[in-house]
Amino acid sequence: ETGVTQSPTHLIKTRGQQVTLRCSSQSGHNTVSWYQQALGQGPQFIFQYYREEENGRGNFPPRFSGLQFPNYSSELNVNALELDDSALYLCASSLRLAGTETQYFGPGTRLLVL
Amino acid sequence: AQTVTQSQPEMSVQDAETVTLSCTYDTSENNYYLFWYKQPPSRQMILVIRQEAYKQQNATENRFSVNFQKAAKSFSLKISDSQLGDTAMYFCAFIRQGAQKLVFGQGTRLTINP
């Protein structure tokens, strides 16, 4: 167990709806990264949050947005859901010090868009 | 852009055997980190081992060790005395120093048979 938690574990939405996924980082960590993992693929980086600001973004449209709170937990919001958004969404927490920090993953949220 | 390639989609061995998973990567960076993550059917992405590119010594964690060949851009994972609990998807991942984004390979599905 990494100490990173995510909710909910599963979610079913319909196309066009909006969804919010949540992540609590490991104790002592101050950085949260979000990844999308399509079935049978490796995870793809969505964005990272540090000090409550977006700190790096992958190739995802603006309808993917996020927040980080003072307690370092984070939310991923996806607007105008599309069928291709169906995936496992993983968050990872790390402690920013210097260099590159190891990212520790949560159990993921499985999103199905119908 | 960095890329990570895992050329073995699936592997299967008997328990107690030794197995090696292959990973190659492409980068022009000199300072970076490499990881192996394990993702069992429970979906949680678990860190197996980490290697800093500036270290010549290969990383080892109990039954897991790597063969890091920087010039060849190769980073293989060796699992000794394999156990049924090692059954999982294994992902090789790369991150350049100071970056936010982990770049993952496509994964290798490893099955340990009794």
gemmi code that builds the backbone of each chain (N, CA, C; Angstrom):
import gemmi

chains = {
    "A": [
        ("GLU", (0.837, -1.199, 0.000), (0.000, 0.000, 0.000), (0.877, 1.256, 0.000)),
        ("THR", (0.510, 2.210, -0.864), (1.305, 3.419, -0.978), (0.801, 4.529, -0.078)),
        ("GLY", (-0.409, 4.442, 0.437), (-0.994, 5.534, 1.197), (-1.708, 6.531, 0.321)),
        ("VAL", (-1.707, 6.334, -0.986), (-2.443, 7.206, -1.904), (-3.832, 6.596, -2.102)),
        ("THR", (-4.857, 7.400, -1.888), (-6.218, 6.895, -2.047), (-6.947, 7.668, -3.143)),
        ("GLN", (-7.892, 6.983, -3.787), (-8.685, 7.604, -4.836), (-10.141, 7.228, -4.662)),
        ("SER", (-11.016, 8.141, -5.051), (-12.453, 7.857, -5.014), (-13.129, 8.531, -6.192)),
        ("PRO", (-14.213, 7.929, -6.695), (-14.682, 6.585, -6.364), (-13.817, 5.521, -7.031)),
        ("THR", (-14.105, 4.259, -6.795), (-13.339, 3.193, -7.439), (-13.858, 2.945, -8.854)),
        ("HIS", (-15.156, 3.065, -9.014), (-15.780, 2.880, -10.330), (-16.815, 3.974, -10.544)),
        ("LEU", (-17.029, 4.303, -11.826), (-17.983, 5.361, -12.149), (-18.517, 5.123, -13.556)),
        ("ILE", (-19.820, 5.280, -13.724), (-20.421, 5.186, -15.050), (-21.111, 6.511, -15.350)),
        ("LYS", (-20.786, 7.076, -16.500), (-21.373, 8.352, -16.926), (-21.833, 8.214, -18.379)),
        ("THR", (-22.631, 9.162, -18.808), (-23.029, 9.192, -20.207), (-22.328, 10.335, -20.927)),
        ("ARG", (-22.236, 10.180, -22.210), (-21.550, 11.171, -23.050), (-22.136, 12.563, -22.828)),
        ("GLY", (-21.245, 13.544, -22.717), (-21.670, 14.921, -22.493), (-21.711, 15.342, -21.039)),
        ("GLN", (-21.734, 14.362, -20.126), (-21.751, 14.698, -18.709), (-20.383, 15.156, -18.226)),
        ("GLN", (-20.361, 15.577, -16.959), (-19.124, 16.018, -16.323), (-18.817, 15.068, -15.163)),
        ("VAL", (-17.520, 14.899, -14.859), (-17.144, 13.990, -13.769), (-16.014, 14.606, -12.942)),
        ("THR", (-16.020, 14.305, -11.669), (-14.938, 14.729, -10.762), (-14.372, 13.522, -10.052)),
        ("LEU", (-13.074, 13.344, -10.158), (-12.370, 12.261, -9.486), (-11.469, 12.866, -8.416)),
        ("ARG", (-11.297, 12.121, -7.318), (-10.559, 12.659, -6.181), (-9.376, 11.793, -5.806)),
        ("CYS", (-8.371, 12.466, -5.244), (-7.125, 11.789, -4.876), (-6.581, 12.411, -3.596)),
        ("SER", (-6.224, 11.561, -2.644), (-5.529, 12.010, -1.438), (-4.103, 11.512, -1.498)),
        ("SER", (-3.168, 12.418, -1.352), (-1.762, 12.055, -1.509), (-1.238, 11.350, -0.265)),
        ("GLN", (-0.117, 10.693, -0.435), (0.547, 10.039, 0.684), (1.004, 11.084, 1.688)),
        ("SER", (0.927, 10.734, 2.959), (1.345, 11.652, 4.008), (2.771, 12.149, 3.764)),
        ("GLY", (2.956, 13.468, 3.831), (4.277, 14.048, 3.623), (4.565, 14.444, 2.185)),
        ("HIS", (3.703, 14.044, 1.260), (3.889, 14.393, -0.147), (3.175, 15.684, -0.477)),
        ("ASN", (3.726, 16.469, -1.436), (3.137, 17.767, -1.771), (2.810, 17.926, -3.250)),
        ("THR", (2.984, 16.869, -4.019), (2.788, 16.961, -5.470), (1.889, 15.812, -5.921)),
        ("VAL", (0.941, 16.134, -6.790), (0.039, 15.102, -7.317), (0.056, 15.154, -8.843)),
        ("SER", (0.187, 13.987, -9.451), (0.144, 13.862, -10.910), (-1.026, 12.967, -11.277)),
        ("TRP", (-1.633, 13.240, -12.421), (-2.760, 12.440, -12.914), (-2.384, 11.793, -14.241)),
        ("TYR", (-2.811, 10.532, -14.398), (-2.545, 9.768, -15.612), (-3.840, 9.104, -16.069)),
        ("GLN", (-3.957, 8.955, -17.385), (-5.062, 8.185, -17.975), (-4.491, 6.903, -18.563)),
        ("GLN", (-5.095, 5.773, -18.207), (-4.637, 4.492, -18.725), (-5.777, 3.812, -19.471)),
        ("ALA", (-5.700, 3.813, -20.795), (-6.684, 3.094, -21.604), (-6.408, 1.597, -21.496)),
        ("LEU", (-7.403, 0.814, -21.789), (-7.293, -0.639, -21.655), (-6.151, -1.181, -22.513)),
        ("GLY", (-5.265, -1.933, -21.884), (-4.159, -2.545, -22.608), (-3.013, -1.615, -22.952)),
        ("GLN", (-3.035, -0.414, -22.390), (-2.001, 0.579, -22.693), (-1.251, 0.981, -21.420)),
        ("GLY", (-0.128, 1.663, -21.620), (0.553, 2.268, -20.490), (-0.106, 3.595, -20.143)),
        ("PRO", (0.070, 4.067, -18.910), (-0.532, 5.343, -18.512), (0.016, 6.511, -19.315)),
        ("GLN", (-0.850, 7.503, -19.550), (-0.478, 8.730, -20.247), (-0.637, 9.900, -19.275)),
        ("PHE", (0.358, 10.756, -19.215), (0.381, 11.893, -18.290), (-0.650, 12.932, -18.694)),
        ("ILE", (-1.506, 13.327, -17.708), (-2.490, 14.378, -17.968), (-1.929, 15.718, -17.500)),
        ("PHE", (-1.651, 15.828, -16.194), (-1.022, 17.025, -15.634), (-0.535, 16.740, -14.220)),
        ("GLN", (0.198, 17.731, -13.684), (0.719, 17.639, -12.326), (0.369, 18.926, -11.577)),
        ("TYR", (0.116, 18.773, -10.282), (-0.159, 19.927, -9.430), (0.857, 20.000, -8.305)),
        ("TYR", (1.354, 21.217, -8.098), (2.319, 21.502, -7.030), (2.005, 22.883, -6.499)),
        ("ARG", (1.929, 23.015, -5.196), (1.590, 24.305, -4.556), (0.302, 24.872, -5.129)),
        ("GLU", (-0.644, 23.991, -5.328), (-1.996, 24.334, -5.768), (-2.065, 24.916, -7.177)),
        ("GLU", (-0.995, 24.740, -7.952), (-1.004, 25.229, -9.324), (-0.618, 24.101, -10.285)),
        ("GLU", (-1.136, 24.201, -11.509), (-0.766, 23.229, -12.531), (0.706, 23.429, -12.887)),
        ("ASN", (1.444, 22.333, -12.879), (2.891, 22.389, -13.062), (3.300, 21.360, -14.109)),
        ("GLY", (2.860, 21.556, -15.331), (3.155, 20.598, -16.380), (1.886, 19.923, -16.837)),
        ("ARG", (1.730, 19.785, -18.156), (0.520, 19.227, -18.736), (0.890, 18.378, -19.942)),
        ("GLY", (0.202, 17.274, -20.075), (0.379, 16.425, -21.243), (-0.539, 16.847, -22.373)),
        ("ASN", (-0.674, 15.985, -23.361), (-1.444, 16.311, -24.554), (-2.927, 16.000, -24.353)),
        ("PHE", (-3.551, 16.733, -23.461), (-4.974, 16.566, -23.181), (-5.673, 17.909, -23.348)),
        ("PRO", (-6.932, 17.881, -23.836), (-7.646, 19.142, -24.104), (-8.026, 19.860, -22.816)),
        ("PRO", (-8.412, 21.128, -22.937), (-8.749, 21.947, -21.755), (-9.941, 21.427, -20.958)),
        ("ARG", (-10.767, 20.548, -21.553), (-11.886, 20.035, -20.775), (-11.421, 19.107, -19.651)),
        ("PHE", (-10.138, 18.776, -19.658), (-9.518, 18.092, -18.520), (-8.893, 19.181, -17.642)),
        ("SER", (-9.385, 19.325, -16.438), (-8.850, 20.342, -15.540), (-8.706, 19.756, -14.145)),
        ("GLY", (-8.005, 20.490, -13.290), (-7.778, 19.951, -11.961), (-7.660, 21.026, -10.910)),
        ("LEU", (-7.564, 20.553, -9.689), (-7.352, 21.415, -8.536), (-6.449, 20.693, -7.567)),
        ("GLN", (-5.696, 21.470, -6.803), (-5.009, 20.912, -5.646), (-5.384, 21.782, -4.453)),
        ("PHE", (-5.621, 21.139, -3.331), (-6.072, 21.837, -2.141), (-4.911, 22.031, -1.155)),
        ("PRO", (-5.091, 22.910, -0.152), (-3.998, 23.161, 0.808), (-3.491, 21.909, 1.509)),
        ("ASN", (-4.327, 20.881, 1.640), (-3.861, 19.632, 2.272), (-3.210, 18.706, 1.243)),
        ("TYR", (-2.979, 19.200, 0.039), (-2.293, 18.506, -1.062), (-3.162, 17.486, -1.775)),
        ("SER", (-4.387, 17.282, -1.337), (-5.269, 16.409, -2.103), (-5.619, 17.096, -3.420)),
        ("SER", (-6.202, 16.342, -4.329), (-6.411, 16.871, -5.677), (-7.686, 16.333, -6.287)),
        ("GLU", (-8.211, 17.061, -7.244), (-9.350, 16.631, -8.047), (-8.993, 16.713, -9.522)),
        ("LEU", (-9.545, 15.777, -10.272), (-9.493, 15.806, -11.734), (-10.923, 15.978, -12.218)),
        ("ASN", (-11.162, 16.985, -13.018), (-12.472, 17.241, -13.587), (-12.413, 17.046, -15.097)),
        ("VAL", (-13.401, 16.364, -15.614), (-13.503, 16.189, -17.058), (-14.897, 16.638, -17.477)),
        ("ASN", (-14.953, 17.624, -18.356), (-16.225, 18.139, -18.879), (-16.534, 17.511, -20.225)),
        ("ALA", (-17.819, 17.572, -20.594), (-18.245, 17.119, -21.924), (-17.658, 15.761, -22.249)),
        ("LEU", (-17.942, 14.777, -21.411), (-17.355, 13.447, -21.561), (-17.596, 12.862, -22.942)),
        ("GLU", (-16.547, 12.200, -23.439), (-16.603, 11.493, -24.711), (-16.398, 10.004, -24.446)),
        ("LEU", (-16.821, 9.179, -25.412), (-16.680, 7.723, -25.236), (-15.223, 7.337, -24.996)),
        ("ASP", (-14.295, 8.028, -25.676), (-12.871, 7.708, -25.554), (-12.280, 8.080, -24.195)),
        ("ASP", (-13.057, 8.767, -23.380), (-12.574, 9.084, -22.031), (-12.685, 7.874, -21.102)),
        ("SER", (-13.324, 6.820, -21.562), (-13.411, 5.598, -20.765), (-12.007, 5.052, -20.541)),
        ("ALA", (-11.616, 4.922, -19.279), (-10.242, 4.533, -18.961), (-10.113, 4.381, -17.453)),
        ("LEU", (-8.932, 3.928, -17.046), (-8.545, 3.932, -15.637), (-7.762, 5.222, -15.384)),
        ("TYR", (-8.191, 5.989, -14.397), (-7.518, 7.244, -14.068), (-6.711, 7.039, -12.788)),
        ("LEU", (-5.430, 7.258, -12.916), (-4.496, 7.046, -11.813), (-3.949, 8.369, -11.320)),
        ("CYS", (-3.885, 8.522, -10.017), (-3.142, 9.655, -9.498), (-1.899, 9.127, -8.792)),
        ("ALA", (-0.889, 9.956, -8.760), (0.379, 9.595, -8.139), (0.859, 10.765, -7.299)),
        ("SER", (1.349, 10.479, -6.126), (1.874, 11.564, -5.294), (3.381, 11.418, -5.129)),
        ("SER", (4.009, 12.548, -4.872), (5.456, 12.577, -4.683), (5.818, 13.765, -3.809)),
        ("LEU", (7.052, 13.773, -3.337), (7.535, 14.873, -2.507), (8.563, 15.650, -3.301)),
        ("ARG", (8.248, 16.903, -3.578), (9.175, 17.724, -4.364), (10.276, 18.242, -3.463)),
        ("LEU", (11.493, 17.835, -3.765), (12.657, 18.350, -3.025), (13.636, 18.897, -4.055)),
        ("ALA", (14.382, 18.027, -4.676), (15.319, 18.433, -5.727), (15.481, 17.246, -6.654)),
        ("GLY", (15.829, 17.490, -7.876), (15.966, 16.388, -8.812), (14.616, 15.858, -9.216)),
        ("THR", (14.484, 14.575, -9.325), (13.218, 13.966, -9.730), (12.766, 13.001, -8.652)),
        ("GLU", (11.545, 13.207, -8.234), (11.024, 12.415, -7.134), (10.243, 11.220, -7.659)),
        ("THR", (10.313, 10.144, -6.918), (9.571, 8.948, -7.285), (8.086, 9.184, -7.075)),
        ("GLN", (7.285, 8.758, -8.018), (5.835, 8.897, -7.940), (5.221, 7.586, -7.469)),
        ("TYR", (4.347, 7.706, -6.490), (3.660, 6.557, -5.911), (2.178, 6.644, -6.266)),
        ("PHE", (1.649, 5.537, -6.783), (0.321, 5.561, -7.373), (-0.773, 5.093, -6.422)),
        ("GLY", (-1.961, 5.628, -6.659), (-3.150, 5.147, -5.993), (-3.765, 3.994, -6.773)),
        ("PRO", (-4.884, 3.451, -6.271), (-5.493, 2.273, -6.897), (-6.288, 2.582, -8.152)),
        ("GLY", (-6.543, 3.858, -8.443), (-7.223, 4.225, -9.670), (-8.729, 4.315, -9.559)),
        ("THR", (-9.302, 5.047, -10.498), (-10.760, 5.124, -10.676), (-11.066, 4.655, -12.088)),
        ("ARG", (-11.930, 3.636, -12.184), (-12.327, 3.132, -13.506), (-13.544, 3.906, -13.955)),
        ("LEU", (-13.418, 4.655, -15.065), (-14.506, 5.451, -15.621), (-15.003, 4.811, -16.904)),
        ("LEU", (-16.304, 4.631, -16.971), (-16.934, 4.107, -18.180), (-17.905, 5.164, -18.682)),
        ("VAL", (-17.733, 5.576, -19.940), (-18.618, 6.568, -20.552), (-19.480, 5.863, -21.601)),
        ("LEU", (-20.782, 5.957, -21.414), (-21.713, 5.274, -22.332), (-22.372, 6.251, -23.283)),
    ],
    "B": [
        ("ALA", (11.306, 14.016, -28.211), (10.423, 13.396, -27.228), (10.982, 12.029, -26.838)),
        ("GLN", (10.781, 11.717, -25.581), (11.260, 10.423, -25.113), (10.245, 9.332, -25.424)),
        ("THR", (10.731, 8.160, -25.737), (9.870, 7.000, -25.943), (10.433, 5.807, -25.189)),
        ("VAL", (9.539, 4.923, -24.778), (9.909, 3.705, -24.070), (9.275, 2.528, -24.796)),
        ("THR", (10.054, 1.493, -25.065), (9.573, 0.344, -25.816), (9.780, -0.933, -25.028)),
        ("GLN", (8.711, -1.669, -24.861), (8.777, -2.998, -24.266), (8.362, -3.974, -25.360)),
        ("SER", (9.298, -4.785, -25.804), (9.089, -5.597, -27.001), (8.406, -6.932, -26.727)),
        ("GLN", (8.199, -7.267, -25.471), (7.580, -8.545, -25.101), (6.173, -8.287, -24.558)),
        ("PRO", (5.137, -8.455, -25.358), (3.786, -8.202, -24.850), (3.392, -9.170, -23.728)),
        ("GLU", (3.838, -10.433, -23.842), (3.479, -11.435, -22.837), (4.652, -12.378, -22.593)),
        ("MET", (4.759, -12.813, -21.325), (5.743, -13.832, -20.974), (5.123, -14.751, -19.934)),
        ("SER", (5.597, -15.989, -19.924), (5.068, -16.973, -18.986), (6.212, -17.879, -18.539)),
        ("VAL", (6.350, -18.073, -17.231), (7.388, -18.953, -16.690), (6.817, -19.751, -15.531)),
        ("GLN", (7.549, -20.801, -15.128), (7.163, -21.586, -13.968), (7.691, -20.910, -12.699)),
        ("ASP", (6.981, -21.128, -11.601), (7.460, -20.535, -10.355), (8.841, -21.095, -10.007)),
        ("ALA", (9.595, -20.248, -9.334), (10.980, -20.501, -8.920), (11.975, -20.262, -10.057)),
        ("GLU", (11.497, -20.057, -11.275), (12.408, -19.762, -12.380), (12.807, -18.281, -12.358)),
        ("THR", (13.818, -17.978, -13.156), (14.253, -16.602, -13.342), (13.739, -16.092, -14.679)),
        ("VAL", (13.270, -14.855, -14.689), (12.724, -14.274, -15.916), (13.274, -12.862, -16.088)),
        ("THR", (13.505, -12.486, -17.337), (14.027, -11.154, -17.645), (13.083, -10.439, -18.595)),
        ("LEU", (12.673, -9.243, -18.212), (11.806, -8.407, -19.032), (12.645, -7.304, -19.669)),
        ("SER", (12.408, -7.050, -20.941), (13.226, -6.095, -21.690), (12.567, -4.728, -21.794)),
        ("CYS", (13.414, -3.712, -21.853), (12.941, -2.341, -22.029), (14.041, -1.543, -22.711)),
        ("THR", (13.681, -0.821, -23.747), (14.612, 0.128, -24.343), (13.941, 1.495, -24.376)),
        ("TYR", (14.735, 2.520, -24.421), (14.198, 3.880, -24.395), (15.023, 4.758, -25.329)),
        ("ASP", (14.429, 5.854, -25.701), (15.098, 6.774, -26.605), (15.053, 8.168, -25.983)),
        ("THR", (16.217, 8.760, -25.799), (16.294, 10.104, -25.260), (17.619, 10.734, -25.634)),
        ("SER", (17.631, 12.050, -25.694), (18.877, 12.781, -25.892), (19.382, 13.359, -24.570)),
        ("GLU", (18.633, 13.134, -23.510), (19.004, 13.637, -22.193), (20.127, 12.790, -21.586)),
        ("ASN", (20.877, 13.409, -20.697), (21.941, 12.675, -20.006), (21.553, 12.358, -18.560)),
        ("ASN", (20.674, 13.171, -17.993), (20.260, 12.984, -16.605), (18.785, 12.592, -16.569)),
        ("TYR", (18.546, 11.388, -16.095), (17.172, 10.888, -16.074), (17.083, 9.721, -15.094)),
        ("TYR", (15.871, 9.246, -14.925), (15.603, 8.138, -14.015), (14.749, 7.108, -14.744)),
        ("LEU", (14.950, 5.860, -14.375), (14.184, 4.769, -14.956), (13.534, 3.968, -13.842)),
        ("PHE", (12.348, 3.458, -14.138), (11.575, 2.722, -13.142), (10.969, 1.468, -13.775)),
        ("TRP", (10.747, 0.492, -12.936), (9.848, -0.618, -13.247), (8.702, -0.557, -12.241)),
        ("TYR", (7.480, -0.566, -12.795), (6.281, -0.634, -11.978), (5.565, -1.939, -12.296)),
        ("LYS", (4.892, -2.458, -11.291), (4.109, -3.687, -11.420), (2.642, -3.315, -11.217)),
        ("GLN", (1.767, -3.850, -12.092), (0.333, -3.591, -11.958), (-0.414, -4.917, -11.975)),
        ("PRO", (-0.742, -5.461, -10.803), (-1.498, -6.715, -10.733), (-2.951, -6.462, -11.139)),
        ("PRO", (-3.750, -7.521, -11.218), (-5.163, -7.351, -11.588), (-5.926, -6.399, -10.672)),
        ("SER", (-5.432, -6.182, -9.478), (-6.064, -5.217, -8.572), (-5.923, -3.777, -9.065)),
        ("ARG", (-5.111, -3.542, -10.087), (-4.934, -2.257, -10.774), (-3.914, -1.320, -10.137)),
        ("GLN", (-3.586, -1.520, -8.856), (-2.650, -0.602, -8.209), (-1.280, -0.701, -8.850)),
        ("MET", (-0.740, 0.423, -9.255), (0.587, 0.482, -9.862), (1.601, 0.547, -8.717)),
        ("ILE", (2.447, -0.466, -8.630), (3.373, -0.588, -7.498), (4.798, -0.427, -7.980)),
        ("LEU", (5.564, 0.431, -7.322), (6.962, 0.614, -7.685), (7.755, -0.640, -7.347)),
        ("VAL", (8.495, -1.140, -8.321), (9.353, -2.309, -8.111), (10.784, -1.868, -7.853)),
        ("ILE", (11.305, -0.983, -8.727), (12.710, -0.618, -8.629), (12.961, 0.677, -9.384)),
        ("ARG", (13.983, 1.420, -8.942), (14.330, 2.712, -9.536), (15.823, 2.740, -9.817)),
        ("GLN", (16.188, 3.357, -10.934), (17.605, 3.484, -11.318), (17.892, 4.922, -11.724)),
        ("GLU", (18.921, 5.501, -11.128), (19.359, 6.831, -11.549), (20.372, 6.667, -12.679)),
        ("ALA", (20.254, 7.445, -13.730), (21.124, 7.282, -14.896), (22.579, 7.576, -14.580)),
        ("TYR", (22.819, 8.406, -13.574), (24.205, 8.769, -13.269), (24.919, 7.684, -12.465)),
        ("LYS", (24.171, 6.693, -12.004), (24.779, 5.603, -11.233), (25.120, 4.449, -12.160)),
        ("GLN", (26.359, 4.003, -12.106), (26.771, 2.869, -12.927), (26.317, 1.547, -12.322)),
        ("GLN", (26.189, 1.529, -10.994), (25.795, 0.285, -10.334), (24.330, -0.008, -10.592)),
        ("ASN", (24.041, -1.252, -10.926), (22.670, -1.666, -11.174), (21.893, -1.761, -9.872)),
        ("ALA", (20.647, -1.259, -9.886), (19.803, -1.292, -8.698), (19.325, -2.722, -8.419)),
        ("THR", (19.152, -3.012, -7.139), (18.668, -4.329, -6.692), (17.700, -4.133, -5.537)),
        ("GLU", (16.593, -4.874, -5.589), (15.616, -4.894, -4.499), (15.188, -6.340, -4.288)),
        ("ASN", (15.823, -6.990, -3.333), (15.495, -8.383, -3.014), (15.623, -9.257, -4.263)),
        ("ARG", (14.527, -9.855, -4.745), (14.590, -10.753, -5.890), (14.608, -10.013, -7.231)),
        ("PHE", (14.486, -8.697, -7.183), (14.412, -7.905, -8.409), (15.728, -7.157, -8.623)),
        ("SER", (16.238, -7.232, -9.837), (17.440, -6.491, -10.176), (17.319, -6.008, -11.614)),
        ("VAL", (18.112, -4.988, -11.941), (18.077, -4.466, -13.301), (19.454, -4.607, -13.936)),
        ("ASN", (19.427, -4.601, -15.263), (20.651, -4.510, -16.057), (20.524, -3.218, -16.864)),
        ("PHE", (21.212, -2.185, -16.381), (21.122, -0.858, -16.983), (22.328, -0.655, -17.883)),
        ("GLN", (22.073, -0.498, -19.164), (23.113, -0.265, -20.154), (22.847, 1.104, -20.774)),
        ("LYS", (23.503, 2.141, -20.236), (23.178, 3.509, -20.640), (23.498, 3.771, -22.103)),
        ("ALA", (24.632, 3.289, -22.557), (25.019, 3.553, -23.947), (24.041, 2.896, -24.922)),
        ("ALA", (23.566, 1.736, -24.563), (22.620, 1.002, -25.410), (21.188, 1.437, -25.159)),
        ("LYS", (20.973, 2.267, -24.139), (19.628, 2.718, -23.756), (18.719, 1.520, -23.509)),
        ("SER", (19.222, 0.651, -22.657), (18.521, -0.581, -22.330), (18.388, -0.700, -20.818)),
        ("PHE", (17.233, -1.207, -20.370), (16.961, -1.254, -18.931), (16.087, -2.482, -18.673)),
        ("SER", (16.696, -3.638, -18.501), (15.934, -4.864, -18.320), (15.757, -5.191, -16.839)),
        ("LEU", (14.685, -5.886, -16.541), (14.348, -6.287, -15.176), (14.487, -7.796, -15.054)),
        ("LYS", (15.260, -8.246, -14.068), (15.387, -9.663, -13.797), (14.678, -10.002, -12.496)),
        ("ILE", (13.803, -11.004, -12.564), (13.108, -11.488, -11.377), (13.640, -12.883, -11.089)),
        ("SER", (14.254, -13.035, -9.950), (14.804, -14.326, -9.541), (13.807, -15.060, -8.657)),
        ("ASP", (13.853, -16.404, -8.702), (12.985, -17.214, -7.841), (11.544, -16.704, -7.929)),
        ("SER", (11.011, -16.654, -9.126), (9.705, -16.046, -9.334), (8.619, -16.749, -8.521)),
        ("GLN", (7.637, -15.959, -8.110), (6.545, -16.444, -7.270), (5.206, -16.141, -7.931)),
        ("LEU", (4.173, -16.892, -7.523), (2.849, -16.700, -8.119), (2.391, -15.256, -7.983)),
        ("GLY", (2.752, -14.622, -6.884), (2.362, -13.229, -6.651), (3.045, -12.227, -7.567)),
        ("ASP", (4.017, -12.695, -8.346), (4.665, -11.802, -9.306), (3.839, -11.656, -10.581)),
        ("THR", (2.794, -12.458, -10.725), (1.921, -12.355, -11.887), (1.306, -10.962, -11.947)),
        ("ALA", (1.540, -10.251, -13.066), (1.089, -8.858, -13.198), (1.513, -8.309, -14.551)),
        ("MET", (1.027, -7.094, -14.858), (1.594, -6.302, -15.949), (2.785, -5.553, -15.381)),
        ("TYR", (3.864, -5.530, -16.135), (5.056, -4.795, -15.732), (5.316, -3.666, -16.727)),
        ("PHE", (5.459, -2.465, -16.196), (5.689, -1.293, -17.026), (7.060, -0.706, -16.731)),
        ("CYS", (7.771, -0.419, -17.791), (9.013, 0.318, -17.719), (8.670, 1.795, -17.911)),
        ("ALA", (9.315, 2.686, -17.152), (8.988, 4.113, -17.246), (10.248, 4.952, -17.158)),
        ("PHE", (10.207, 6.104, -17.811), (11.331, 7.028, -17.916), (10.881, 8.410, -17.483)),
        ("ILE", (11.756, 9.151, -16.808), (11.492, 10.557, -16.537), (12.818, 11.302, -16.565)),
        ("ARG", (12.874, 12.392, -17.285), (14.117, 13.160, -17.306), (14.195, 13.987, -16.023)),
        ("GLN", (15.390, 14.312, -15.625), (15.587, 15.015, -14.376), (14.859, 16.350, -14.382)),
        ("GLY", (14.120, 16.621, -13.328), (13.405, 17.883, -13.199), (12.060, 17.920, -13.895)),
        ("ALA", (11.715, 16.867, -14.604), (10.437, 16.848, -15.333), (9.317, 16.327, -14.447)),
        ("GLN", (8.108, 16.513, -14.939), (6.936, 16.062, -14.193), (6.367, 14.755, -14.742)),
        ("LYS", (6.639, 14.496, -16.002), (5.923, 13.444, -16.714), (6.706, 12.142, -16.763)),
        ("LEU", (6.102, 11.076, -16.241), (6.616, 9.730, -16.451), (6.149, 9.266, -17.832)),
        ("VAL", (7.076, 8.720, -18.608), (6.750, 8.147, -19.910), (6.806, 6.634, -19.774)),
        ("PHE", (5.694, 5.975, -20.056), (5.583, 4.534, -19.856), (5.701, 3.779, -21.176)),
        ("GLY", (6.186, 2.546, -21.067), (6.102, 1.619, -22.171), (4.717, 1.003, -22.231)),
        ("GLN", (4.527, 0.091, -23.190), (3.219, -0.538, -23.391), (2.939, -1.652, -22.396)),
        ("GLY", (3.973, -2.101, -21.702), (3.775, -3.131, -20.690), (4.067, -4.538, -21.191)),
        ("THR", (4.442, -5.395, -20.258), (4.624, -6.829, -20.496), (3.760, -7.583, -19.496)),
        ("ARG", (2.896, -8.443, -20.006), (2.064, -9.249, -19.115), (2.832, -10.500, -18.728)),
        ("LEU", (3.158, -10.615, -17.454), (3.939, -11.747, -16.945), (3.027, -12.673, -16.156)),
        ("THR", (3.069, -13.945, -16.517), (2.302, -14.968, -15.791), (3.270, -15.968, -15.189)),
        ("ILE", (3.132, -16.190, -13.898), (3.923, -17.205, -13.204), (3.027, -18.412, -12.986)),
        ("ASN", (3.416, -19.539, -13.517), (2.608, -20.763, -13.431), (3.088, -21.665, -12.313)),
        ("PRO", (2.156, -22.304, -11.623), (2.550, -23.205, -10.518), (3.198, -24.489, -11.035)),
    ],
}
model = gemmi.Model(1)
for chain_id, residues in chains.items():
    chain = gemmi.Chain(chain_id)
    for i, (resn, *xyz) in enumerate(residues, 1):
        res = gemmi.Residue()
        res.name, res.seqid = resn, gemmi.SeqId(i, " ")
        for name, pos in zip(("N", "CA", "C"), xyz):
            atom = gemmi.Atom()
            atom.name, atom.element = name, gemmi.Element(name[0])
            atom.pos, atom.b_iso = gemmi.Position(*pos), 0.0
            res.add_atom(atom)
        chain.add_residue(res)
    model.add_chain(chain)
structure = gemmi.Structure()
structure.add_model(model)
structure.setup_entities()
